């Protein structure tokens, strides 16, 4: 099994220790493979502000994440960003080339 297979079989972004435990190989091997997959555009890096980098397969569809601050449940969400990005560009005179947007709160179970 490869790093890409592990990420394809997960419905959430995974950190390196999780990938290492699922593959049973050393972390240097996993980091090397992750770097190659990132350069090739096969995977994406997700950072939820907790000091851990996570990785997921690049499905080609831009999406964001909903993260529960109580139970750590993670969900993908797709939103129509056209209006938001236009507003940012107009109000700041800044041309957005890419962005990262995550939503933190409480899931239905933790409300």
URVENCOR-V915614 format. One record per pair of residues at least 12 apart in sequence whose ideal C-beta (glycine too) atoms are under 10 Angstrom apart, sorted by the first residue. I is the first residue (numbers start at 0). J is the second residue. If there is no record, write none. Layout:
BEGIN
i->[I | I]
j->[J | J]
END
This chain:
BEGIN
i->[0 | 0 | 0 | 0 | 1 | 1 | 1 | 1 | 1 | 1 | 2 | 2 | 2 | 2 | 2 | 2 | 2 | 2 | 2 | 2 | 2 | 2 | 2 | 2 | 2 | 2 | 2 | 3 | 3 | 3 | 3 | 3 | 3 | 3 | 3 | 3 | 4 | 4 | 4 | 5 | 5 | 5 | 5 | 5 | 5 | 5 | 5 | 5 | 5 | 6 | 6 | 6 | 6 | 6 | 6 | 6 | 6 | 6 | 6 | 6 | 6 | 7 | 7 | 7 | 7 | 7 | 8 | 8 | 9 | 9 | 9 | 9 | 9 | 10 | 10 | 10 | 10 | 11 | 11 | 11 | 11 | 11 | 11 | 11 | 11 | 11 | 11 | 12 | 12 | 12 | 12 | 12 | 12 | 12 | 12 | 12 | 12 | 12 | 12 | 12 | 12 | 12 | 13 | 13 | 13 | 13 | 13 | 14 | 14 | 14 | 14 | 14 | 14 | 14 | 15 | 15 | 15 | 15 | 15 | 15 | 15 | 16 | 16 | 17 | 17 | 17 | 17 | 18 | 18 | 18 | 18 | 18 | 29 | 33 | 33 | 36 | 36 | 36 | 37 | 37 | 39 | 40 | 40 | 41 | 41 | 41 | 42 | 42 | 42 | 42 | 43 | 43 | 43 | 43 | 43 | 43 | 43 | 44 | 45 | 45 | 45 | 45 | 45 | 45 | 46 | 46 | 47 | 47 | 47 | 47 | 47 | 47 | 47 | 48 | 48 | 48 | 49 | 49 | 53 | 55 | 55 | 58 | 60 | 60 | 61 | 61 | 61 | 61 | 61 | 61 | 62 | 62 | 62 | 62 | 62 | 62 | 63 | 63 | 63 | 63 | 63 | 63 | 63 | 63 | 63 | 63 | 64 | 64 | 64 | 64 | 64 | 64 | 65 | 65 | 65 | 65 | 65 | 65 | 66 | 66 | 66 | 66 | 66 | 67 | 67 | 67 | 67 | 67 | 67 | 67 | 67 | 68 | 68 | 68 | 68 | 68 | 69 | 69 | 69 | 69 | 69 | 69 | 70 | 70 | 70 | 70 | 71 | 71 | 72 | 72 | 72 | 72 | 72 | 73 | 73 | 74 | 74 | 76 | 76 | 76 | 78 | 78 | 80 | 80 | 80 | 83 | 83 | 83 | 84]
j->[21 | 22 | 23 | 24 | 18 | 22 | 24 | 29 | 32 | 36 | 15 | 18 | 19 | 21 | 22 | 24 | 28 | 29 | 30 | 31 | 32 | 33 | 35 | 36 | 41 | 42 | 54 | 32 | 33 | 35 | 36 | 39 | 41 | 42 | 54 | 56 | 21 | 22 | 56 | 17 | 18 | 19 | 20 | 21 | 22 | 29 | 32 | 54 | 56 | 18 | 21 | 33 | 36 | 41 | 42 | 43 | 53 | 54 | 55 | 56 | 57 | 41 | 42 | 55 | 56 | 58 | 21 | 56 | 21 | 53 | 54 | 55 | 56 | 55 | 73 | 74 | 75 | 45 | 53 | 55 | 64 | 66 | 71 | 72 | 73 | 74 | 75 | 42 | 43 | 44 | 45 | 46 | 47 | 51 | 52 | 53 | 54 | 55 | 56 | 64 | 73 | 75 | 45 | 51 | 53 | 54 | 55 | 45 | 49 | 50 | 51 | 52 | 53 | 54 | 29 | 30 | 33 | 51 | 52 | 53 | 54 | 29 | 51 | 29 | 51 | 53 | 54 | 30 | 32 | 33 | 53 | 54 | 54 | 52 | 54 | 54 | 56 | 57 | 54 | 57 | 57 | 57 | 59 | 54 | 56 | 57 | 54 | 55 | 56 | 57 | 55 | 56 | 57 | 58 | 61 | 62 | 99 | 99 | 63 | 64 | 66 | 73 | 99 | 101 | 99 | 101 | 64 | 66 | 71 | 73 | 99 | 101 | 103 | 66 | 101 | 103 | 66 | 71 | 73 | 73 | 75 | 75 | 75 | 77 | 77 | 78 | 80 | 97 | 98 | 100 | 74 | 75 | 76 | 77 | 78 | 100 | 75 | 76 | 77 | 78 | 80 | 98 | 99 | 100 | 101 | 102 | 76 | 99 | 100 | 101 | 102 | 103 | 101 | 102 | 103 | 104 | 105 | 106 | 101 | 102 | 103 | 104 | 106 | 103 | 104 | 105 | 106 | 107 | 108 | 109 | 110 | 103 | 104 | 105 | 106 | 109 | 104 | 105 | 106 | 108 | 109 | 110 | 105 | 106 | 108 | 109 | 106 | 109 | 105 | 106 | 107 | 108 | 109 | 101 | 106 | 102 | 106 | 100 | 101 | 102 | 100 | 102 | 95 | 98 | 100 | 95 | 98 | 100 | 98]
END
